[in-house]
Amino acid sequence: MPTLAIARQGALQARPVDLPRLPPCVVPRPALVQRLLASESRLRLLCAPAGAGKSVLLGQCARMTPATIEPFWLDLGGRALSAAQLCKRLAAALQQPLAADEHSEAALLELLHQRSGRLWIFIDDYPRAEDGELDACLDRLFAAAPAQVTWWVACRRTPGWNLPRLLLQGDLLELQGEDLALDGEALDELLATLQLPLPDDLRQALLQFSEGWLAAIRLLLLDADEAALRQRLQSGCPLLRDYVQREVLAELDEELLGDLHALALLPRFSASLCEHLLEGRGSDLLHGLLRRQLFLRSLDSSGSWFRLWHPLAQVLRQLPGAPLSASVHVRACQWFAQHGDIREAVEHALQAGQIEVAVNYLQRFSQEQLLQGHSVAQFLQWREELPAWLFASSPRLIVLQAWALIICARFDEAAECSQALAHFLPQPDARRQRKLLAQWQALSGVLARQCGRRDARQHCLEALQALDESGWSQRILCYQALAQQYLAENALAQAQQALDEGLRLARLHGSLIYEALLNTDHCLLLEMQGEAGRAAELAEQSLALLRDRFSHSPVVGRLLLLRASLLARQGLEEAAQLAYRHGLQEAEYCGDAYTISGYLGLLELAESRGDLEEAYQWLQKAERAMQWSHVPEVRYRGVLQLQSGRLLLRQDQVGRAREVFTQTLQQLQQRQQLAPSGFYDLLPRLRLHLAVSDLLLGHRAAAEHALRLLLDECQLSGHRSLACECRIALVECLLHQQQESAAEALLRVAIDEARQLRLLRPLQELQQRQAQWLERVLPGEAGSSLYQRLFEPAPAVDEPASAGTALLSSRELAVLQLIAQGLSNQEIADRLFISLHTVKTHARRINVKLGVQRRTQAVAMAKAQGLMGD
């Protein structure tokens, strides 16, 4: 078996005499060689464009043929030949030539059946011209040849064999161009062989330009130093251009060559677009290109969208004889506009130099489309490149600019756009007048919210009264701004109501992107309420909905960062690290100001590991990113100062930390400024850390008073997560006052709640300062990690009620809160998306845990124990 031969190197034999010479500086490609040799398939097909390394890989495998297998090599040179000629060539390679009067195919099959032992037949450079008779002959040979014969074929086109049947039978292993492309590791091996060290940026640029195409990489590196390579990547490489002309384009007719020139101008194309672009021959063209393996890169799993490989497209654009690019872009613009893809229609109009057409299409751009892909960055790039008067020519364009700038947190520029609407007043009639004023109110309300101003609520409420049905998207954004305002004011119930209204409107209009946008704040609300599990579920559901429709979106980036935050709060630091980086990459790609959440999340993970140097680096990166993006300080300064103070606390610089917390809190309070989006509990958190600073400085009474006051406020508002953190801080306060028994009792209550809330981080902070005492009183086996002792194993659901276990689960508390609002069981089931039976089960457990008989008693008992607000 091949797998055994691979394992035992002594079982391999080399036959250099029978095989073509390998070129110098061969890339080893052990993973591909191993995959091919270990396969049990009877046909191993390397089907890839010119210069992909097929022949070399085939030769490497042939040289590793096990001693128990007899190899035969046949190089067809890509030239045309008949089926009979192929059979005679195969027989000659087997050293058993056919007689002139023998029927070639039948005679060859008889020869194969007469041979004993296993055979590997290598056919290199299968004929490139399409030949149905030749393909059918070889297809029959595959089916009729004995099982001990294995075929290895390298070709530049997809042969007309029954590949699906072979694949279903397990008789086919196929490697295509993307499989043979060099990855970073293979490129490093090649550079090491060539003794050509490259800086990381140049290495990455080479890999990105070439897309791993081996021929392009070798030609770009030929007799090149670092400076020469940079110039070739920027201006083109004559050797690569000559290779493409000789090896790829020379065999093409003029019509196909012209079509390739047109496709090289497009970042992506489909069969329908090609039909429109090439006047009815697009489907045949695309099919032919795929069959010829002419450097097409698939952009989706359904095989609908493609593009040319970058090196080929660049060479084609530099060659003479290309069609006028303007005509290609005009037709592409028409097609995208007809299919509702306004962003690409605008881009092609600009490429064609049709600025007025581009502006006309920009008028059709919707606010919803700004949340798709990197539309915001693209829109603002157009704003920079086109004359300013064009974007100020209509209220529609001014409003779109303002919303795009708000997403990027460029609030000053957004405010200027909002003020520019005054130039279009008065409108010709009362209806348009009301509509324009309502748009201004909506913009003003959202801007005020983003800047932390308290007048945001009034603007949004007035806009909601004035906006008609056509302004449904702006109504949704006003509801989101209201919810954010309530979250920043710690009015969680009102925030829930505003989100519900926005969600209803988004679903009414079938807008998945707006539904997911609202869910980002809903997740934060659930996290504050202690519903981390539901928040994680909601984030995953929203991501799943968007993943099917949008490959990129600022909303996707925000949800990914939320998921990372939920992982981090549980102490799952490795998973959170990956999630933060993924979310940060998405937010940066889409130009979203929520990148700050990614930087600060990575900062907190570094702090948790004790790597304060890395934590400070993330703090600096966050500030630099905000400044480079022209984000006003109101969006990020207070949050950065909170993190700066936390790091000072970690370094035992308590006095300096207290100054930072005090100064930041006073600035926000004096300006009557609310917390920025995504950090709604900034003010109470500053108060919490200020109290901890007082405690560490010895001001124990003041610290305890501040903590108890904050705890009461959190309980009244339903902010269970911060309430749990306050309890854990109070534990430390009691310890400093030598009240160990009281501290231990309170810790057990806090541990039960932290376990329910999946909240590990505040216990990690307590462990940093009270490690020995916490080790002694924590449940679980001594020496185990904090995560294991808190979450493994989880407590039983139906334990008897006690000081610790009387606390309700997060879902039970949610049910009880709705009971307190007077909702029926069915209404609660509808609100929480659970069954009626589940609601009744929760209600029964609530009564048992609180030791009561009726719903009203349960509500009163829970309020008395501080488990829910009034």
Disulfide bonds with the S-S distance in Angstrom:
none
